[in-house]
Amino acid sequence: MLKTLQTSHLSLNMIDEALVESFLNYLIVECGLADNTIKGYKGDLRNFSNYLQGIGIDRFQDLRAKMIVNFIENEKQRGLSENSISRCLVTVKMIYKYLIMEGKISVNPMSSVSTLKLRKHLPEVLHYNAIEEMLRAPDCNVKLGIRDKAMLELMYATGARVSEVASVKVSWINFDYGYIRCQGKGSKQRIVPMGSEAANAIKRYLHEVRPLLLKIEDDEPLLFLSRTGKKLRRENIWSIVKKYAMKAGIRSNISPHTLRHSFATHLLEGGADLRSVQEMLGHSNISTTQIYTHIDRKYLKSVHQKFHPRA
């Protein structure tokens, strides 16, 4: 019951607010989507609602298919990327499927609208040597440097998302077996190996630094704390990654996700199979993992020459 109340703070401010709130509650309770995903859907629906109001439509039920074509053109003129428009269309399709399911409409105006084909953008990947420089960048003579070293080692060792790093709890680490539990999208959990370098860095942080940062004990303490003893926000972690990238002389525009991309790519280059990488990344569909198969052509050629019987 508590979950169904989570949308009450969203300040919907759009047409058919009750309907949208019901839809978002459905995504939370029935589909188990994460808060950030729900916020993304809410933003898309507000954008679409503003468009409908601008053309004199005050109910989602009054949409006609030709209006979607105009909506797409309108978004392009506003300078939105094809990816953003496509994502918004996916959200709009979802709410109309919900309207059909709830018996609010009998004909789906979105059924004849095909989602824009997204261009595949290869993720930014750091060379292994650049990663090494970055992992050596924190000053481990100061407490926050020790914390940051542990965080960076964990991110590269596990490919964890920034939200997962912010939310990981001390009890989710198993040093005996060298595993850490990550809680990903939709609150789905997975077990990921973390390796000895990350384990040693985390042990040092737990013994030397975290007790100094901790202000209030709780039942399930978070692993990484801010200098004030609070949970690190995603923005904090992003800033930490940028700080040490610059310190390591990395000038490209990287983010915490760059470490995740590098983790996956380096595993595949080392010979890991795609299914194993999919499991460690927490992808529900292997097609999502396949974007990481952009391995250097020279590497592929060397593998071919080494292993193909007629090379």
N, C-alpha and C positions, 0 to 999 in steps of 0.2 A: 504493500500500500504506500509505503514511504516513497518508493521509486516513482510512482505515478505523480507525485507532487513536485518532482525535480524541475519540471518545466515552468512552474509558477513564477520563478524568478527571472525568466527569460525576457520579459518585457517585449512581447511579440510585436505589437504595434503594426498590424497588417490586416488585410481583409480576412474574413472568416477566422478570427483569432481562436475561437473555440474549436473549430475544425483542425486547425494547425496544431493546437495544444494536444488534442486527442491523437493526432498522427504522431507527434513527437513522443508522447507517452507510449504509444504502440511500439515505436522503434526502441525505446529504452527497456520496456518490460518484456515484450515478445521477442524482439530481435537481439537484445542484449548489447546494443551499440554503446560505445564509449562516449563520455561527455564531450570530448573534442569533436567527434564525428557529428554528434547531435548539434553542436554549435555551428558546424559547417553547413548542415542541412538547413538550420534556421536562417542563416545568412543568405543562402541561395533562395529560400522561399520569400524572404523579405524583399530581395531584389526583384523577383518575379512578381510579387504582389504590387510593388511600386510601379512596375511596367503596366500591369493590368489596370490599376487605378488611373494611370495616365491616359489610357485609351477608353476610360469610362466603364470598366468592368468592376463590379463590386462583389462578385462571387466566383470562386474557382470553378463552380459548376457551369458557368456561362462561357467558358473558353471554347474557341473553335480552332481547328487545326491550322488554318491559314494565319491565325494570330501568332503562332509559334515561329513561322517563317519571318514575320516582321520583328518578333522578339530577338531572333538570332541576328538579324541585320542591325537592329538597334544596339545590341551588345557589341557587335564588331565596330560600329561607329563610335562607341564609347571607349574603344581601345582595349577591350578585354581580349585576352589570349584565347586561342581555340580550346586549350585545355580547360580554362575557367568556364567557358560557355558550355562545353560538353559536360562538365561536372554538374553544372546547374541544371541541364536538361535531364540528367540522370535523377536528380532530386525531384524535379517536377514529375517525371514519369512515375516515381515511387509514390508520390502523394495521390496521383490519379489511379494507380492500382489499388491504393488504400480506399479511395472513394468508391471504386467498383466493388471491392470486398465488403464494404459497409453498406452497400445498397444506396449510396447517395446519388450515383449516376448510373445509367444503363449502358451508355456508349462512351468509350474512352477516347477523347480527342487526341491523345498522345500515341495511339496505336499505330498511326501511319507516319509518325515522325521517327526517323532513324537518328541515333546519337552520332554526333560528329566523330569521325575516326581520329583518335589521338595520335599525334606524332610521337614516336619513341625518342626520348631524350636520354642519351647515355649518361649515367651518373658520373660525377667527378670522382676520380680515384687517385689516391696518393701513391707514389712509388714507395716501396718498402723502406728505402733509405730515408725518405722524408718522414715516414712514420717513426722510425727510430730516433731521428733528431727531435721530433715533437715529444716523444715519450721521455727523452732526456732533459727536456727544457725546464720542468718544474724545479724550483730550489728546495731540495729536501732537507735543508737546514732550518726551515721555518714550517710551522704546523700546517698552514694552508697549502704550502707546496707539497707536503706529504699527502694531504687529502687529494689534491689535484692530480698527483702522480697516480694514486690508486684509481681515481675515476677514469683517467685516460687509458690506463692499462686495461681496466675492465671493459671499457667501450670497444677497444680494438680487439680484445680477446674473445668477446662474445657477440659482437655485432648488435648489441642492445640499442633500442631506440632511446632517444633522449628522455621521453616520458617514463620509460622503464627504468632508466638509471636513477631518475629522480624519486621513483617510488619503491625501489628495492629495499627490503628490510634485512636487518642483520641476521635474523633467523632463516633467511632464504639461502644462506651461504653454507655449503658443506665442504669444509677444508679436507676432511678425510678422503672424500671421493673426488674432490676437485670440480665440483659442479655448483652452479648458481641457478636459482629459479627466477625466471622473468615473467612478468604479467603484462601481456600485450593488449592489442585491440580487442574490444568486447570482453575484457577481463579474462581472456584465455591465457593459461599458464603453460610454460614449457621449461624443460631442464636443459641447460647449456653448459658444456665444459668451459672452464675458464683458464686453464693452464697455470704453470708454476709462477711465471713472472707476475701475473695479475694477482694470484693468491698471496704471494709474498708482499706485494705492495699494499694489499688490503689488510693483511695481518698487521703490518707496521702501523697503518693508519688507525686500526681498531685499538691497538695497544698504547700508542703514543699520543694520538691526536683527538680521536672522537670523544674520549672522556672529558677532555678540556673544553670541547665545544658544547657538550650536552648540558642543557639547562634544566629540563624537566623530563623525568623518566616517564615512559608510557608503556603500554602492554606490548605493542609491536613496534619497537624503535626502528626508525629509518636508518639506513646505512650512512648516507651522505648528508651532512648538516652544514648549514651556513655558519658564518662567523658568529651569528647571534643564536645559534642552536636550533634554528628553524629548518623546515624542508626547503631544499634548493628548488627554485623555480626553473622552468625550462630555459627562460631567458638567461638565468645565471650560468647554466651549463653551457649555453651557446657562447656566452662571453668568455668563459674559461677556455673553451676550445679555440676560439679566435686568438686569445691572448698568447697561447703557447704555439699556435701555428705561426704567428708573427715573430715570436721569439726564436723559432726554429728556422726563420728565413723563408717560410712558405708564403708566397704572395698571392696565390690563387684564392678566390672567394669560397672558403670552405666552411662547413658547418658540422655539428655533431653527426649528421647523416653521412658525411663524407667518410667518417671512420667506419660506419656500418657498410657503406659501399666497398671500401677498401678491404675490410674483413672478408666479405663475400668473394670479391675478385681474387684476393690472394689465396684463399682456400681452393678456388677452382683452378688457379694457375699451378697450385701445388699438387693437383691431382684428385681433389675431393670430388665426389659425385654430386650431381645436382640435387638429388633427393635429400642427402645429408645436409647440404647448405640450406635447402628449403626448411628442413626441420629446425635448424639452429636459428634461422631468421624469423621463424614463426609465421611463414606465409601459408595461408590456407590453400592457395592454388599455385601449382608449380609454374604456371605461365608468368606469374609475378616475379619469380626467381630467375626466369630465363633472361631477363634484361641484363643480368650480371655475366652472361656468357660472351661479352664483348672482349674476350681475351686477345691480347696483342697477336697480330697475324704472324709476327716472327716466331713467337712462342709456339703457335699452332704448327707452323712449318717445321720447327725443330722437332716437335713431337711426332709429326708425320714421318720425317726423315729417319727418326730413331726407331719407330715401331712398325712402320708399314713394310711388309715383306718385299715390295718391289720399288721402294724409294731409292 
